[in-house]
Amino acid sequence: MAILDAKTVFIRNMSIAGSTAAITGSTTWSGAIADGAAQVVDQGLDITDPDKINNELDFDAVGQELTLKAVAGDVAIAGATNSTVQIKLQTASTNSNASYTDMILSPAISINAVPKGTTLFECRIPPGSKRYLRATVTVSGTTASAGKISVFATRDL
């Protein structure tokens, strides 16, 4: 089981049932992420924490390799035989929709019948990210009729 830090959760138990648009966080982290929410991770300096001053947060720290994971949430995913999701990890210097570029792009992942808790996609996050990170989940083909998804970074592989 992965140990999660609220600051590295991009999407938490977001419903994908009936979704036709990309699910993307737009608001930067400001506390614990709520169930059904999506957020942007700000890797900038945390001046309220003396241990973080003059240090970036963990994503690019030496020896702190993180894994991006997309997991079926607490409701099983159900879709037609051509229902898929695609996960993107994006980065930007400013938190503006127009400024994000893709770092990681998953293949189209079948979501015909996925039990809750199933890992849909995982990979190491490459070094070189900019200040802001966000995940995007796009449902394609026939929309899912049920299900939730979570996307997060963890030190576990």
Backbone torsions as a table, in degrees:
resi	resn	phi	psi	omega
1	MET	NA	137.4	-178.5
2	ALA	-79.7	143.1	173.1
3	ILE	-92.4	123.9	-175.0
4	LEU	-107.2	143.3	171.7
5	ASP	-111.0	128.3	-177.3
6	ALA	-54.4	-26.8	-179.5
7	LYS	-73.2	-13.5	-179.0
8	THR	-114.9	17.7	174.2
9	VAL	-97.5	120.1	-179.9
10	PHE	-88.4	-44.1	-178.8
11	ILE	-138.2	130.5	-177.0
12	ARG	-122.9	111.2	176.3
13	ASN	48.0	47.0	179.7
14	MET	-81.9	130.5	177.4
15	SER	-67.3	133.9	174.6
16	ILE	-112.1	4.6	179.5
17	ALA	-63.6	125.0	178.1
18	GLY	73.4	5.4	-176.3
19	SER	-75.0	132.2	175.0
20	THR	-121.2	-15.1	178.8
21	ALA	-101.5	161.2	177.4
22	ALA	-67.8	138.9	174.6
23	ILE	-93.1	117.3	-174.6
24	THR	-139.8	137.5	173.0
25	GLY	-75.0	146.9	177.1
26	SER	-129.9	-23.8	-178.6
27	THR	-96.2	136.1	179.3
28	THR	-75.4	155.4	-176.7
29	TRP	-56.2	133.4	178.3
30	SER	-137.2	17.8	-178.4
31	GLY	152.1	-163.5	179.5
32	ALA	-61.2	137.0	179.5
33	ILE	-80.2	132.0	-176.9
34	ALA	-77.3	156.1	173.6
35	ASP	-59.4	133.7	179.0
36	GLY	82.1	13.6	-176.4
37	ALA	-110.6	161.2	174.7
38	ALA	-130.4	144.1	-177.1
39	GLN	-143.6	163.0	173.7
40	VAL	-98.6	136.8	177.0
41	VAL	-94.5	123.1	178.9
42	ASP	-99.3	114.5	-180.0
43	GLN	-88.8	8.7	-178.3
44	GLY	-63.8	176.5	-179.0
45	LEU	-67.6	139.6	176.2
46	ASP	-101.4	94.1	-174.6
47	ILE	-75.3	-6.9	177.5
48	THR	-85.0	-11.8	-178.7
49	ASP	-115.5	107.8	-176.3
50	PRO	-57.7	-26.7	179.7
51	ASP	-73.7	-17.9	-178.0
52	LYS	-97.9	-13.0	-178.7
53	ILE	-59.8	134.1	-178.2
54	ASN	66.9	14.6	176.0
55	ASN	-128.4	140.8	172.5
56	GLU	-75.2	162.5	174.4
57	LEU	-71.1	-178.4	-164.3
58	ASP	-67.3	-17.1	-169.8
59	PHE	-59.0	-39.4	-178.2
60	ASP	-108.8	6.6	-177.6
61	ALA	-66.5	139.9	178.3
62	VAL	-61.3	133.5	179.5
63	GLY	78.1	5.6	-178.4
64	GLN	-115.5	44.1	-179.8
65	GLU	-59.2	133.1	179.5
66	LEU	-116.2	153.2	178.6
67	THR	-112.2	132.0	173.3
68	LEU	-85.6	130.8	178.9
69	LYS	-129.8	139.4	171.0
70	ALA	-117.9	124.6	-172.4
71	VAL	-130.6	140.0	172.2
72	ALA	-62.3	130.6	-174.8
73	GLY	-73.5	-151.3	-174.4
74	ASP	-84.2	8.2	172.1
75	VAL	-128.8	128.5	-179.9
76	ALA	-58.0	147.6	-179.9
77	ILE	-92.5	133.1	177.5
78	ALA	-130.5	133.5	178.7
79	GLY	-154.0	178.6	176.7
80	ALA	-77.2	173.0	-176.9
81	THR	-63.2	-21.2	178.9
82	ASN	-105.1	14.8	177.8
83	SER	-78.4	128.9	178.6
84	THR	-136.9	160.2	168.4
85	VAL	-124.2	152.9	173.6
86	GLN	-130.7	134.5	-178.0
87	ILE	-106.9	134.7	174.0
88	LYS	-124.4	141.0	166.1
89	LEU	-110.2	125.5	-176.3
90	GLN	-121.6	156.0	-178.9
91	THR	-137.5	153.8	180.0
92	ALA	-158.2	155.9	175.0
93	SER	-79.5	-28.8	176.9
94	THR	-128.1	150.9	-178.2
95	ASN	-85.0	73.2	179.0
96	SER	-130.4	131.5	-177.4
97	ASN	-51.4	-35.4	-176.7
98	ALA	-74.7	-15.8	-172.5
99	SER	-96.7	-5.9	-176.5
100	TYR	-77.6	139.7	173.4
101	THR	-123.9	153.9	-178.0
102	ASP	-76.6	134.7	171.4
103	MET	-103.3	-42.4	-178.0
104	ILE	-133.0	136.6	176.8
105	LEU	-133.9	115.5	-179.3
106	SER	-76.5	162.5	169.7
107	PRO	-70.4	169.5	173.4
108	ALA	-67.8	125.3	-174.6
109	ILE	-108.7	124.2	-179.5
110	SER	-65.8	133.3	178.4
111	ILE	-123.6	33.1	-179.4
112	ASN	-54.6	-51.4	178.7
113	ALA	-152.0	105.4	-175.7
114	VAL	-125.2	117.6	178.0
115	PRO	-64.4	150.6	178.8
116	LYS	-60.3	144.9	179.5
117	GLY	85.4	-4.9	-179.9
118	THR	-72.0	132.6	174.3
119	THR	-76.3	119.6	-179.5
120	LEU	-86.6	-36.5	-175.9
121	PHE	-157.8	142.1	172.7
122	GLU	-153.6	144.6	175.9
123	CYS	-163.5	159.2	176.6
124	ARG	-69.0	141.1	175.4
125	ILE	-82.0	123.5	-177.6
126	PRO	-72.1	154.7	175.5
127	PRO	-69.8	163.3	174.7
128	GLY	101.8	14.1	178.8
129	SER	-71.9	156.3	176.5
130	LYS	-89.1	-171.3	-173.0
131	ARG	-59.9	-42.6	-174.9
132	TYR	-106.6	140.9	176.3
133	LEU	-129.6	142.1	173.7
134	ARG	-147.6	155.8	175.7
135	ALA	-109.8	148.5	176.2
136	THR	-128.8	135.9	176.0
137	VAL	-119.0	124.4	179.7
138	THR	-120.1	125.7	176.1
139	VAL	-93.7	131.0	-179.4
140	SER	-127.6	172.0	-176.7
141	GLY	72.4	-139.2	175.5
142	THR	-78.6	136.3	-178.5
143	THR	-65.0	151.7	177.8
144	ALA	-68.5	142.4	178.8
145	SER	-91.4	-16.0	178.3
146	ALA	-160.8	160.0	172.3
147	GLY	128.4	157.9	177.0
148	LYS	-132.7	157.6	-179.5
149	ILE	-138.7	147.1	173.7
150	SER	-126.5	141.8	177.0
151	VAL	-131.3	129.2	-175.8
152	PHE	-154.6	167.2	173.7
153	ALA	-110.1	142.7	-179.9
154	THR	-145.6	158.1	175.2
155	ARG	-77.9	-14.4	179.2
156	ASP	-78.2	145.7	175.6
157	LEU	-95.7	NA	NA
